């Protein structure tokens, strides 16, 4: 398992889509672009009750896709985002 530090969070607007992208740096210095496509999740506990989890977007910077650095856009386009 890698230990990473989140350096920056973006809410990327591309057309009608809004995607959260975290820029994470590993201990060996590599930078990873991590897209978060599901920001709200409902799950069921073993006792049958349902809980809701939501990604905290309040500390993310909203940015247009073309304003991202080229290397981040390249990484996202490789996975069709």
Protein Blocks (a to p, Z undefined) as FASTA:
>chain_A
ZZdddfbdcdddehjbccdddddddfkopacddddfblbdcdddfkopacdddddfklpc
cddfklpcfklmmmmmmnoZZ
